[in-house]
Amino acid sequence: MKLDVTSITNENATSLLERGLGAIRAGDATVDLAGVKTVDSAAVALLLAWQRAAAGHGKRLAFVDVPEGITSLAGLYGVDSLLGVEAAKS
């Protein structure tokens, strides 16, 4: 699934959740986040919810082109390994 949004925030997380769950049920196992530029903590919660849903279907999602904002927040919350994303080391 390629997200066609530029932000993942509290404002749109619920609608994105439903869209992602549908894609997972349809067999999608990759989420392309290349277009996402703005995030808040809802983005991390959303990715975790999608990962849980995929696990319920016996799959693990792969997140590609993950923006730095998500990797940074995931690292801060200690869930980067659960999502398979890692912040760049400097």
C-alpha positions, 0 to 999 in steps of 0.5 A: 500500500502506498500512502497518498497523504503528506501527513499522519496526525491525530486528525487523519489517523482513524481514516488511515487505520481503516484503509490500512486494515483493508489493505492488510486483509487484501494481502498487502504486506508493504507500506510505502511512506515516501510521501509522508512529511509531517507526523505526530505520535499518532503515526507511530500508534497507527503503524503499530496497529497495522503491524498487530493486524498483520500479525493476526493474519500471520504476516509482518509488514514492511515499512519502506521510505519511512520518514525521519519523524517516524523513526525518531518517535519510534526510537524515543518510544522504544518501539523501533524494533517492533516496527522494523524501523531504525533511526539513522545513526550520526 
